[in-house]
């Protein structure tokens, strides 16, 4: 698959490397062409640096991995408002958080709904925002379950593509519903962050629930 990543930070770089290892061709673009080129040069021929306006047309799926403050700028550079992403699966791993309080910056709605409004005609999926990008570069430790990647979206085909890419990372996709669940899902990142800041392991704060036997 050809995966276009909008972003040149740690998350974008790590996802590019992880998917490249699984045989995908990755296009990287962002507000800094120099950073995009540096990622491509480090990772080799399977990763290509392009300008944002080229990403959607040359990719089977687009991943948004930028800081909240730069989101509108990079979407504009990619031509999202002019329909460049129409019909494309767009996977958003943005964390629109105030890192001091752990609260979402948008007063209502969610980051993914913000993207859906600006990326005209795109098929958006929220996923991959709860784990550090570099965590996908190491295999799951022996004896530990695979990482569950909670995701939401309204388009079944886009959810299917996102699920395929998550499995390629070594994760287990878990659809929790449509975009009406997006804010709930995004707020989990702030919840995890605040627990860590308070010195607790978030894993111990989630109840263990046994699935009923069929």
WOZI-V550957 format. One record per helix or strand of 2 or more residues. SS is the DSSP state (h for helix, s for strand). FROM is the first residue (numbers start at 0). LEN is the number of residues. Records with the same first field share a line. If there is no record, write none. Layout:
SS = FROM-LEN ; FROM-LEN
//
This chain:
s = 1-5 ; 24-5 ; 46-3 ; 60-4 ; 88-4 ; 122-4 ; 147-6 ; 171-6
h = 9-12 ; 32-11 ; 51-7 ; 67-10 ; 79-3 ; 110-8 ; 132-5 ; 155-14 ; 178-19 ; 201-4
//
